[in-house]
């Protein structure tokens, strides 16, 4: 008898749903992405910093822009007002920038917009010098300085977060060291050449405008390079999108949740207040020290200031990677005090050159330490807001400082301004020694 086979029911499709990766697995994948793309991202950040910072130094060094404002206005108060307006622009924009990016997986598009708008203002400064005269030129420069500060404040948050995302903690110091050193070398040579040939030669009808145009070109080239090379990871956890006013309410709790960060924030504000004297270093030499002004000129003063960046950045970067950046902050503020005192007391051209060299080295060490230490407090999800808080706190202090400095310079003289600067630095140094521990060591001890 033949066997009768009953038809089989088709086996149901079995679908396997992959398990959602755990947070630990996501963190591991994030770290793997960072290390796999480190060479490319390192190169992108290096080129961006080298080219971008070279151009920005030509604008932000306490020589060309303050001297140009003084030239077209004849007033220390206007110089102080311009520096203050630049800082006013940077007060609110870091918070806006942080609120705009903290919930985003990719922040490079925002970096292009904010960085690009900052560069547009430098182009505007160049155009204003070529096209305007008299009071209209002064007003235009003041407006452009405000807008420059506005977009630079937002840019600082975005690029700080970008570096923290793609460069491991153990590599950040040496990256900043090499990009600042090479950028500083280029900027020092360019500053000397700009002072000697572009400005003294009044190239293209306005040497200052030509210098600003060169700065805009270099910074734009750096931004384009970073955009091409950067490979950005997506963080495993992100805060929810929130409104700026809601984030403002979180500030007190965010600051006080880490007492070390709260004390560090106070140090930043005091050190920023000490920059009350920065716009008047070069003006003091050119107006009060005729021998030094004749021998050195703006070109040599800029060379000393920016050349110190080249000579000191490698030391600051490797020292910070090895010991943490608290020591860098401490040493740089001591040099800052000593250089200011030297400028006040010894007026031979060689001593003035040495004072500007010390001021440049101190500023580069302070900026590197302050910007890197911010990234080492607390957890990663709150990093954009910590950067924004620090930038805003610095901006508020820096708004008042130049106005006070200009008033003091006009009514009491430059030595008074320098003395006030030293007083703020001594207070900041004392607070750093007594209240701020190295965040890297403190975090490792807590693990």
C-alpha positions as CSV (number, residue, x, y, z in Angstrom):
1,X,0.0,0.0,0.0
2,X,1.4,3.3,-1.1
3,X,2.2,5.7,1.7
4,X,0.0,8.8,1.6
5,X,1.9,11.9,2.7
6,X,-0.1,14.7,4.2
7,X,0.9,18.1,3.1
8,X,3.1,19.9,5.6
9,X,2.2,23.3,6.8
10,X,4.9,25.8,5.8
11,X,7.1,26.7,8.7
12,X,6.4,30.2,9.9
13,X,9.1,32.8,9.2
14,X,11.3,33.3,12.3
15,X,12.5,36.8,12.6
16,X,15.4,37.5,14.9
17,X,15.4,41.0,16.4
18,X,18.9,42.1,17.3
19,X,19.3,43.2,20.9
20,X,19.7,46.9,21.5
21,X,23.4,47.6,22.4
22,X,23.9,48.4,26.0
23,X,25.3,51.8,27.0
24,X,28.7,50.2,27.7
25,X,28.7,48.7,24.2
26,X,27.8,52.1,22.7
27,X,30.6,53.8,24.7
28,X,33.0,51.1,23.5
29,X,32.0,51.7,19.9
30,X,32.3,55.4,20.3
31,X,35.9,55.1,21.7
32,X,36.8,52.7,18.9
33,X,35.5,55.2,16.3
34,X,37.6,58.0,17.9
35,X,40.8,55.9,17.8
36,X,40.2,54.5,14.3
37,X,39.8,58.0,12.9
38,X,42.4,59.7,15.1
39,X,45.1,60.3,12.5
40,X,42.6,62.0,10.1
41,X,40.9,64.1,12.8
42,X,44.3,65.0,14.4
43,X,45.5,66.3,11.0
44,X,42.2,68.2,10.5
45,X,42.4,69.8,13.9
46,X,46.1,70.6,13.5
47,X,45.7,72.3,10.1
48,X,42.5,74.2,11.2
49,X,44.3,75.4,14.4
50,X,47.5,76.3,12.6
51,X,45.8,78.3,9.8
52,X,42.8,79.6,11.7
53,X,44.8,80.7,14.8
54,X,47.4,82.3,12.6
55,X,44.8,84.6,11.1
56,X,42.9,85.2,14.4
57,X,46.1,86.1,16.1
58,X,46.7,88.9,13.6
59,X,43.3,90.3,14.7
60,X,43.3,89.4,18.4
61,X,47.0,90.2,19.3
62,X,47.1,93.3,21.5
63,X,48.9,95.3,18.8
64,X,47.2,95.8,15.4
65,X,43.5,96.2,16.2
66,X,44.0,98.4,19.4
67,X,46.6,100.5,17.5
68,X,44.3,100.9,14.5
69,X,41.4,102.0,16.8
70,X,43.7,104.5,18.5
71,X,44.9,105.8,15.1
72,X,41.4,106.5,13.7
73,X,39.9,107.8,16.9
74,X,42.7,109.3,19.0
75,X,41.1,108.0,22.2
76,X,42.0,105.4,24.7
77,X,38.4,105.3,25.8
78,X,37.3,104.3,22.2
79,X,40.0,101.6,22.3
80,X,38.5,100.3,25.6
81,X,34.9,100.6,24.2
82,X,35.9,98.6,21.1
83,X,37.4,95.8,23.2
84,X,34.4,95.9,25.5
85,X,31.9,95.6,22.6
86,X,33.9,92.6,21.3
87,X,33.4,91.0,24.7
88,X,29.7,92.0,24.9
89,X,29.1,90.0,21.8
90,X,30.7,86.9,23.4
91,X,28.5,87.0,26.5
92,X,25.2,85.5,25.3
93,X,26.4,83.7,22.2
94,X,28.1,80.8,24.0
95,X,24.9,79.9,25.7
96,X,23.0,80.1,22.4
97,X,25.6,78.0,20.7
98,X,25.6,75.4,23.4
99,X,21.8,75.2,23.4
100,X,21.9,74.8,19.6
101,X,24.3,71.9,19.5
102,X,24.2,69.9,22.8
103,X,21.4,67.7,21.6
104,X,22.8,67.1,18.1
105,X,24.6,64.0,17.0
106,X,26.8,66.0,14.6
107,X,27.9,69.6,15.3
108,X,30.2,70.2,12.3
109,X,27.5,71.9,10.2
110,X,26.9,74.4,13.1
111,X,30.7,74.9,13.3
112,X,30.9,75.9,9.6
113,X,28.1,78.4,10.0
114,X,29.3,80.0,13.2
115,X,32.9,80.0,12.2
116,X,32.1,81.4,8.7
117,X,30.1,84.3,10.2
118,X,33.0,85.2,12.5
119,X,35.3,85.3,9.4
120,X,32.9,87.6,7.6
121,X,33.4,90.2,10.3
122,X,37.2,90.3,9.6
123,X,36.4,90.8,5.9
124,X,34.2,93.7,7.0
125,X,37.0,95.3,9.0
126,X,39.2,95.2,5.9
127,X,36.5,96.7,3.7
128,X,35.6,99.4,6.2
129,X,39.2,100.6,6.3
130,X,39.3,100.8,2.5
131,X,35.9,102.4,2.0
132,X,35.2,104.6,5.0
133,X,36.7,107.6,6.7
134,X,36.4,109.6,9.9
135,X,33.5,108.9,12.4
136,X,31.8,106.5,10.1
137,X,34.9,104.3,10.1
138,X,35.1,104.4,13.9
139,X,31.4,103.4,14.2
140,X,31.7,100.6,11.6
141,X,34.8,99.2,13.4
142,X,33.0,99.2,16.7
143,X,29.9,97.4,15.2
144,X,32.1,94.8,13.5
145,X,34.1,94.2,16.6
146,X,30.8,93.5,18.5
147,X,29.6,91.0,15.8
148,X,33.1,89.4,15.7
149,X,32.8,88.8,19.4
150,X,29.3,87.5,19.0
151,X,30.2,84.7,16.5
152,X,33.6,84.0,18.2
153,X,31.8,83.2,21.4
154,X,29.5,80.7,19.8
155,X,32.4,79.3,17.8
156,X,34.4,78.7,20.9
157,X,31.8,76.3,22.3
158,X,31.4,74.4,19.0
159,X,35.0,73.9,18.3
160,X,35.8,73.0,21.9
161,X,33.1,70.3,21.8
162,X,34.4,69.1,18.4
163,X,37.9,68.6,19.8
164,X,36.7,66.9,22.9
165,X,34.7,64.5,20.7
166,X,37.4,63.4,18.3
167,X,40.7,63.9,20.3
168,X,41.4,61.6,23.3
169,X,42.3,63.4,26.6
170,X,45.9,62.1,26.5
171,X,46.5,63.7,23.0
172,X,44.9,67.1,23.4
173,X,47.9,68.9,25.0
174,X,50.4,67.9,22.3
175,X,47.9,68.7,19.5
176,X,47.4,72.2,20.8
177,X,51.1,72.5,21.4
178,X,52.1,71.7,17.8
179,X,49.2,73.6,16.1
180,X,49.8,76.7,18.3
181,X,53.6,76.4,17.9
182,X,53.5,76.2,14.1
183,X,50.7,78.7,13.9
184,X,52.5,81.0,16.2
185,X,55.7,80.8,14.1
186,X,53.7,81.7,11.0
187,X,51.8,84.5,12.8
188,X,55.0,85.9,14.4
189,X,56.6,86.2,11.0
190,X,53.4,87.5,9.4
191,X,52.9,90.0,12.2
192,X,56.5,91.3,11.8
193,X,56.1,91.5,8.0
194,X,52.6,93.2,8.3
195,X,54.0,95.8,10.7
196,X,57.1,96.5,8.7
197,X,55.8,96.2,5.1
198,X,52.0,96.3,5.0
199,X,51.3,98.9,7.6
200,X,54.4,101.1,7.3
201,X,54.2,100.8,3.5
202,X,50.4,101.5,3.5
203,X,49.9,98.6,1.1
204,X,46.8,98.9,-1.1
205,X,46.0,102.3,0.5
206,X,45.5,100.9,4.0
207,X,48.0,98.6,5.5
208,X,45.7,97.6,8.4
209,X,42.9,96.6,6.0
210,X,45.4,94.5,4.0
211,X,46.5,92.8,7.2
212,X,42.9,92.1,8.1
213,X,42.2,90.7,4.6
214,X,45.2,88.4,5.0
215,X,43.8,87.2,8.4
216,X,40.4,86.5,6.9
217,X,42.0,84.4,4.1
218,X,44.0,82.2,6.5
219,X,41.2,81.6,8.9
220,X,38.8,80.6,6.0
221,X,41.4,78.2,4.6
222,X,41.7,76.6,8.1
223,X,37.9,76.1,8.4
224,X,37.6,74.6,5.0
225,X,40.4,72.1,5.8
226,X,38.7,71.0,9.0
227,X,35.4,70.5,7.2
228,X,37.0,68.3,4.5
229,X,39.0,66.1,6.9
230,X,36.9,65.7,10.1
231,X,35.1,62.4,10.8
232,X,32.7,63.0,13.7
233,X,31.4,60.2,16.0
234,X,27.8,60.1,17.3
235,X,27.7,60.2,21.1
236,X,26.0,57.3,22.8
237,X,23.9,59.5,25.0
238,X,22.7,63.1,24.4
239,X,20.6,65.5,26.5
240,X,17.1,66.3,25.2
241,X,16.6,69.5,23.3
242,X,15.7,72.3,25.6
243,X,15.0,76.0,25.5
244,X,17.7,78.5,26.4
245,X,15.8,79.9,29.4
246,X,15.4,76.4,30.8
247,X,19.1,75.8,30.5
248,X,19.8,79.1,32.2
249,X,17.9,77.9,35.3
250,X,20.2,74.9,35.4
251,X,23.4,77.0,35.6
252,X,23.6,77.3,39.5
253,X,23.1,73.6,40.0
254,X,25.6,72.7,37.2
255,X,28.2,75.0,38.7
256,X,27.8,74.0,42.3
257,X,27.7,70.3,41.5
258,X,31.5,70.4,41.1
259,X,33.2,72.6,43.7
260,X,36.4,72.4,41.7
261,X,34.8,73.7,38.6
262,X,33.1,76.5,40.6
263,X,36.5,77.7,42.0
264,X,38.1,77.3,38.5
265,X,35.3,79.5,37.1
266,X,36.2,82.2,39.7
267,X,39.9,81.9,38.6
268,X,38.9,82.4,35.0
269,X,36.9,85.5,35.8
270,X,39.8,87.1,37.8
271,X,42.3,86.3,35.1
272,X,40.0,87.7,32.5
273,X,39.7,90.9,34.6
274,X,43.5,91.1,34.5
275,X,43.3,91.5,30.8
276,X,42.1,95.0,31.5
277,X,45.6,96.1,30.5
278,X,46.0,94.0,27.3
279,X,44.8,96.6,24.8
280,X,47.2,99.2,26.2
281,X,50.5,97.3,26.1
282,X,51.5,98.4,22.6
283,X,49.9,101.9,23.0
284,X,51.9,102.4,26.2
285,X,55.1,101.7,24.3
286,X,54.3,103.8,21.2
287,X,53.0,106.8,23.3
288,X,55.2,106.8,26.4
289,X,58.5,105.0,25.5
290,X,59.8,106.8,22.4
291,X,63.2,105.0,22.3
292,X,61.6,101.5,22.5
293,X,58.9,102.6,20.0
294,X,61.6,103.8,17.6
295,X,63.8,100.8,17.9
296,X,61.1,98.1,18.0
297,X,57.9,99.4,16.3
298,X,54.6,97.4,16.1
299,X,56.2,94.7,14.0
300,X,58.9,93.8,16.5
301,X,56.4,94.0,19.4
302,X,54.1,91.6,17.6
303,X,57.0,89.3,16.7
304,X,57.9,89.1,20.4
305,X,54.3,88.5,21.6
306,X,53.4,85.9,18.9
307,X,56.9,84.4,18.8
308,X,56.6,83.6,22.5
309,X,53.6,81.5,21.5
310,X,55.8,79.5,19.2
311,X,58.6,79.0,21.8
312,X,56.3,78.2,24.7
313,X,53.4,76.1,23.3
314,X,55.3,72.9,23.0
315,X,56.3,73.2,26.6
316,X,52.8,74.0,27.7
317,X,51.2,71.2,25.7
318,X,53.6,68.4,26.8
319,X,53.6,69.6,30.4
320,X,49.8,69.6,30.4
321,X,49.6,66.1,29.0
322,X,52.1,64.8,31.6
323,X,51.0,66.6,34.7
324,X,47.5,68.0,33.9
325,X,46.8,71.7,33.0
326,X,46.5,73.1,36.5
327,X,50.3,73.5,36.7
328,X,50.3,75.1,33.2
329,X,47.7,77.6,34.5
330,X,49.7,78.4,37.6
331,X,53.1,78.9,35.9
332,X,51.6,81.0,33.1
333,X,50.0,83.4,35.5
334,X,53.3,83.8,37.4
335,X,55.0,84.7,34.1
336,X,52.1,87.1,33.3
337,X,52.7,89.0,36.6
338,X,56.4,89.2,36.1
339,X,56.2,90.4,32.5
340,X,53.7,93.1,33.4
341,X,56.0,94.3,36.2
342,X,58.9,94.3,33.8
343,X,57.0,96.4,31.3
344,X,56.2,98.9,34.0
345,X,59.7,99.3,35.4
346,X,62.4,98.7,32.8
347,X,62.1,100.7,29.6
348,X,65.2,99.7,27.6
349,X,64.2,98.3,24.2
350,X,65.6,94.9,25.0
351,X,63.5,94.8,28.3
352,X,60.4,95.9,26.5
353,X,60.9,93.2,23.9
354,X,61.4,90.6,26.7
355,X,58.3,91.9,28.5
356,X,56.2,91.4,25.4
357,X,57.7,87.9,24.9
358,X,56.7,87.0,28.5
359,X,53.2,88.4,28.0
360,X,52.8,86.3,24.8
361,X,54.1,83.1,26.6
362,X,51.8,83.7,29.5
363,X,48.7,84.3,27.4
364,X,49.3,81.2,25.3
365,X,49.8,79.1,28.5
366,X,46.7,80.5,30.1
367,X,44.5,80.0,27.1
368,X,45.6,76.5,26.5
369,X,45.1,75.5,30.2
370,X,41.8,77.3,30.6
371,X,40.3,75.8,27.4
372,X,41.5,72.3,28.2
373,X,40.6,72.2,31.9
374,X,37.0,73.0,31.1
375,X,36.8,69.7,29.2
376,X,38.0,67.7,32.2
377,X,35.4,68.6,34.8
378,X,32.1,66.7,35.1
379,X,30.6,64.3,32.5
380,X,30.5,64.6,28.8
381,X,26.8,65.3,28.4
382,X,27.1,68.7,30.2
383,X,30.4,69.7,28.4
384,X,28.8,72.2,26.0
385,X,27.1,74.0,28.8
386,X,30.3,74.1,30.9
387,X,32.1,75.6,28.0
388,X,29.3,78.1,27.5
389,X,29.2,79.1,31.2
390,X,33.0,79.7,31.3
391,X,32.8,81.7,28.0
392,X,29.9,83.8,29.3
393,X,31.5,84.4,32.7
394,X,34.7,85.5,30.9
395,X,32.8,87.6,28.5
396,X,30.9,89.5,31.3
397,X,34.2,90.3,33.1
398,X,35.9,91.2,29.8
399,X,33.1,93.6,28.9
400,X,33.7,95.8,31.9
401,X,37.5,95.5,31.9
402,X,38.4,97.4,28.7
403,X,36.0,100.3,29.5
404,X,37.5,100.6,33.0
405,X,41.0,100.3,31.5
406,X,40.4,103.0,29.0
407,X,39.0,105.4,31.6
408,X,42.0,104.7,34.0
409,X,44.5,105.1,31.2
410,X,43.1,108.5,30.2
411,X,42.7,109.8,33.7
412,X,45.4,108.0,35.9
413,X,47.9,106.7,33.4
414,X,49.0,103.4,32.1
415,X,50.9,102.3,35.2
416,X,47.7,102.3,37.2
417,X,46.1,100.0,34.6
418,X,49.0,97.6,34.8
419,X,48.9,97.7,38.6
420,X,45.2,96.8,38.6
421,X,45.9,93.9,36.2
422,X,48.6,92.5,38.6
423,X,46.2,92.8,41.5
424,X,43.6,90.6,39.7
425,X,46.3,88.1,38.7
426,X,47.5,87.7,42.3
427,X,44.0,87.1,43.5
428,X,43.4,84.5,40.8
429,X,46.7,82.8,41.6
430,X,45.9,82.5,45.3
431,X,42.5,81.0,44.5
432,X,44.0,78.5,42.1
433,X,46.5,77.3,44.7
434,X,44.1,77.1,47.6
435,X,40.8,75.9,46.0
436,X,41.4,74.2,42.6
437,X,42.7,70.6,42.4
438,X,43.9,69.1,39.2
439,X,40.7,67.7,37.7
440,X,42.4,64.8,36.0
441,X,43.9,63.6,39.3
442,X,40.7,64.2,41.2
443,X,38.7,62.2,38.7
444,X,41.1,59.2,38.7
445,X,41.0,59.2,42.6
446,X,37.2,59.1,42.5
447,X,37.1,56.0,40.2
